[in-house]
């Protein structure tokens, strides 16, 4: 199956456009084309979301519900949010449109010897703008098996564009709903033995001569959501020498349960808690990947990465997402001679804003 208006494969050879793929999707396609180690997948484009919304008659209703909505009136916001999401989740998706998504899922599965679980991630057109971060505002679903679960959760991702939190954020930041759209990423799930985030600067002070890595056991959602205290390591960006490190408690990990076909939380034993979750070689590999992402996008990056337990050492480090760092990037760089300074600014390859990734 080839990429088309409603489906774009990461390796489909089509130039990524943010308005079609959302920040996360556009970045994954860009990273794949740059030769970065990205798990394979495809994007259900904004064109499919827009066509579904228009054919179902939902778009006009949304504008009516959101008109003059007071972001301080939580009760009314919750009521409006629930009404919109129910509309999106209950209307039928046109059969021809659904068939394209099913075909894309089957084409992805055909790349493997046996069906593999996937992650389904929201990729909004407004996420990860240079001056505002929408990270975490829309939904992500992990370890999904079968086309029925995938199509149902694509719909859930569409609906998450209108959670109370997302509506309030847009209202308070004067971000219009007109033109807002949602793409959805469907990607092979990584069987993460260790995962985390890396930022190509010191986020405490904006020092761009450093790389900060947080890592913990299992799937990275527990790190991203703050459910565990990860290891925190600060490295010199040039030499990759460790400047400082603090071992986190890492008390729990999310791991797959083959029988239940889902992720389960498991306690980490004392021995593993008491040591760093990354070896020296793995730490260096993550730092090099982060530097490669920054070099490619020409601005400081905030990446998500994982070590896949199903792949051999040396080939198991995967890049899951890379987005511009938004807190310090717009500020003057901290000068720490003689380290080189990477100039700020948003990667111009997206015809407008950053997965959910950079590479």
Residue, then its C-alpha position, 0 to 999 in steps of 0.5 A: x500500500x502506498x501513501x495517499x491523502x489520508x495515510x502517509x507512511x513514515x518511509x513513504x517518500x512524501x515530503x512531511x508537512x505539519x498541516x497534514x501530519x501534525x507536529x509528532x507525525x511530521x517529525x517522525x517522517x522527517x527523522x525516518x527520511x534522515x536515516x534516524x532509527x525510528x520504529x516503522x509506522x504511518x500517520x492518519x493525516x489531518x485530511x482524514x480527520x477534517x473529512x470525517x468531521x465535515x461529513x459528520x456535521x460536527x465542525x459547525x457544531x463545535x464552533x457554536x459550542x465554543x463561542x464565548x465559552x468562559x475558560x474559568x467556568x469549569x463546569x461549562x467547559x467540562x459539559x462542552x468537552x463531553x458533548x464534543x467528544x461524544x459526537x466524535x466517538x459516536x458518528x460512523x467513519x465513512x467506509x472508504x475512509x476506514x478501509x484505507x486505515x485498515x489497509x495501512x495497518x495490514x501493510x504495517x503488520x506485513x513487515x513482521x513475521x507475526x503481528x506486533x503491538x502498536x502505539x497510537x499517538x495524537x499529533x495535533x497541528x498546533x503542538x510543540x509550537x516554538x512559543x507554546x508546548x502542547x505536550x501531553x494534552x492529547x492522548x497516547x495509547x500503548x500496546x494495542x493489538x488488532x485493527x479494531x483496537x487501533x481504529x477505536x483508539x484513533x477515534x479517541x485521539x481525535x476526540x482528545x483534541x477537545x478535552x477540557x484541558x486542551x480547550x482551556x489551554x487554547x482559550x487562555x492562550x488565544x489559540x483559535x479553533x478554526x483550522x485546528x486539526x488532528x493527525x494520528x500516529x500508528x507505530x510499532x510498539x517498542x519493547x522498552x527495557x530502558x527509556x527516557x528523555x534527553x535535552x540538548x541543554x541544561x534545562x535548569x539554566x539553558x546552558x547549551x554546552x550540556x546534555x541532560x538525560x533522564x532514564x528509567x526501566x521499562x516503557x517511558x510513559x512513567x518518566x514522561x508523566x512523572x510517576x517515577x523518579x528517573x536517573x538524571x545525568x548531565x553530560x558535557x556536549x562536546x566530550x560526552x563526559x559525565x558532569x553530574x549524576x543523580x540516581x533516581x528511585x526508579x521504583x516501578x516499570x511498565x512492561x508488557x504482559x503477554x497473556x493480558x496483551x497489555x502493559x502492567x506496572x511492576x515493582x523494580x527490585x532493590x538491586x536495579x534501583x540502586x544502580x544507573x539504568x544505563x551503562x556507560x556505552x548506552x549513555x554515550x549512545x543516547x547523548x550522540x543521538x540527541x546531538x544528531x537530532x539537534x544538528x539535524x533540526x538546527x536548534x535545541x531538542x527534547x527527545x524521547x528514546x528507548x532501548x528495545x529488549x527485542x533487538x541486539x545491543x548496538x542496534x537497540x537504541x530507537x528514537x521515538x520523538x524529538x521536538x524543539x526545546x521550548x522553555x529556553x530556546x527563545x532566550x539568549x544562549x548561556x555562554x560557557x567558553x570555549x564551548x560552541x553555542x547552537x543558535x536558537x530558532x525553530x526548524x524551518x523545514x516544517x511549514x509552520x510548527x514539533x513526535x509527541x520528535x526531531x532527529 
